[in-house]
Amino acid sequence: MQGNRDSVNLVAQSGLDVFAHNVETVERLQRVVRDRRANWRQSLGVLTAAKEVGVQVTKTSIMLGCGEEKDEVIAAMRELRAHGVDVLTLGQYMRPTKKHMAVSEFVTPAAFEAYQKAAEQMGFLYVASGPMVRSSYRAGEFYLKNVLNQRKEAAAASAVEAAADVATGPEPVAVQL
């Protein structure tokens, strides 16, 4: 996509339920971690553009253990939230082959938990954070849970409406003689 607005619009308006585009890492490490054709601002633009054309839920992921600092992760989460990103996954970077970038740090489970709490306090709808979390982690479960919750809420609202109708009885009918 490389930030092409027409491509973003095409995908965003395809009827998808969640628009996902991964930022991969914090802004400072973009050129080290990502392909040179991608960058932080471009990815924020893609996520923002998807929201602007009506996507209800946007999602992104950050790999940790690439050399980022804690304050950079928190700043990245704040900026993602400010751009309307709804779902965030945070996982441990794992070096796929010796030709790839080395792991800088193995992030502790406690640090992943702290990042999750911070992200939830920022207002993300859903956050998955842990060493084994990957970008699509539990995506189906999240979607189904929300669909079921929406259906329950709709059913409850209908039941309340029906109960109110029964309690008030039928509308009086005016009869003219």
C-alpha angles and dihedrals in degrees: 000000000000090000094301105161094210091053091047090050092049093053095038093052095045094097097260120156098216127026108211126190120159122224087192098200145003120297097258093056099045096105092046097047106029137056110274090245091066131064143167098260092047091052092048088051091052092050092045093047091053090054091047092059093050109273106156099202128032124186136191139173137218125199114216127206095057097111100281123147122232093245089053091054092050091047090049091051091049092050093047090052091047087056091054100257108161106186128043132184122192119192142164116269110236120195106239096198138356088258090065130078114288122246109262096196141355103232115223122242088241091057091049089051091050091051090050092052091047092050092048090051088053089060106256109161092224134007128186112188127170145102094271097041115119129190096269093039111157090338093145092048091050092049095047092046091054093046090051092047091051091050091049091049091049091049091048091050090050091050091051090049092049092048090051090051091051092046094052095041126214122328111267113256119221113220121195119204 
